[in-house]
Amino acid sequence: MTKIKSPRWITSDTAAYNKDVKLPKHITPTPESTDNHQLTSFVKSGLRILGLVAIPFTLFIGLTLLILAEIVGVIEEMV
């Protein structure tokens, strides 16, 4: 059985904007994955805001929160 590769430009974002595009099953996002992505995005944004607010008061905590936000950003791309 031969696997058919889909073009690289067809992603889940393409389907969100163009309802005529039919995605292969392995590309179609599941509700759980979009919920996880949104949650990690909110956590990342919260850490960034807290880090920027904390910098004038304590540089160490502010920078630590910003570094944690970047780590969450990497995790967000894997979710």
N, C-alpha and C positions, 0 to 999 in steps of 0.2 A: 504494500500500500504506500503510495507516494504522498508526502505531505505537501500541501500547497502553501507557499509563503504569501502572506498579504503584503502589499506595498507598504513601505515604511511610513508614508504620509497618512495612512489610515490609522487613526488612534481613537480612543474613546472621546477625545475632545472634538474630533471631526464629526462623530455621530451626534454629539450634543448640538451642533450648529446646523447639521444637514441631516434631516430625518430620512432621506432617501438612501443614505449609506448604510449598507448592511455589514455589520462587523462579524468577524469570525468569533466563535465562542470563547477562544482563549484571550481575546482582547476586550470583550464586553465587561465593563465594570460591574461588580456586584454591589448591592446596597451597603453591605458590611464594609467593603473596602473604601467606599466614598465617605461613609460615616467616620471610619478610622482616620482617613486623610484629613477630614475637616477638624476632627478633635485635635490631632497633632498640630495642625495649623494654628488653632486657637491657643494651644499651650505655648507654641513657639512665639506667637505674637505677645502673649502675656508676659513671657520671660523677657522679651526684648523691651517692653514698656517698663517693667519693673527694674530691669538693668539700667536703662537710661535714667530713670527717676533716682536710682540709688547712687549713681556716679558722683553727684555733688556732695553726698554725705559720707560715703565710704567707697573708695575706688575699688578695693579688693572685691567686695560683694557685687558691685555693679558689673565689673569685668567678668566675674564668675558667672553671673546670670546671663550675660551676653554670650559667653562661650557655651554655656548649656543650651541656649537658644539655637546656636549653630549646630550643635550635636543633634538636637531635636529636629532641625531642618534636614539633616542627613537621614535620620530615621523616617521623616515624612516622605522623602522620595522613595523609600523602600516599601512603604505601606500602600 
